[in-house]
Amino acid sequence: MTMRFFATPQDAEAAFYDALERADLEALMAIWAEDEEVTCTHPGGERLAGFAAVREGWRQVFAGLQRVSVRVTDPVHRQGILLALHSLHEHYSVPGEEAARPPVIASNVYVRGAQGWHLLSRHASGAPVAVSADVSATLH
């Protein structure tokens, strides 16, 4: 597989969501760092570790996936010299579905290397139906 060059984490993220909407496994995997330490957790799924496991996980997602549109909101970006963290809400819609799906909360971690910025880790989980503005009562 050929890695693409991404000048910024934002470029890599835009390519990620484009590939996701098109269910293009090759384009999606060209965004991931070719590293055995990559990880991915899909909503309600197990943590996948290693490039081959992440690829297989996305292959399974795309095998059962209808065409979707993704709208990203509430981004929080933190970036250093070699790592960037993007936390955001993903809103999925499927053509023909009337009801809105609950959002997904995602954290995408990008790493900078010789081939530019690539996705190192992704963790996505379903958002609560109603997100409370008072998070002081919740401890982790």
Number of C-alpha atoms within 10 A of each C-alpha: 8 10 16 18 16 18 13 15 24 15 15 23 20 13 18 21 17 16 18 21 17 16 20 15 16 14 19 20 23 20 25 25 23 18 12 13 12 20 20 25 19 19 15 9 12 10 16 21 17 15 20 14 16 23 19 13 19 18 16 11 15 17 10 8 13 14 13 15 16 16 12 15 13 10 13 11 15 11 13 9 7 11 17 21 19 18 19 19 22 23 17 16 19 15 9 6 8 8 8 10 13 16 21 19 20 22 21 19 24 27 21 20 12 6 12 19 27 30 27 23 21 22 18 20 17 16 15 11 9 7 8 8 6 7 8 7 5 6 5 2
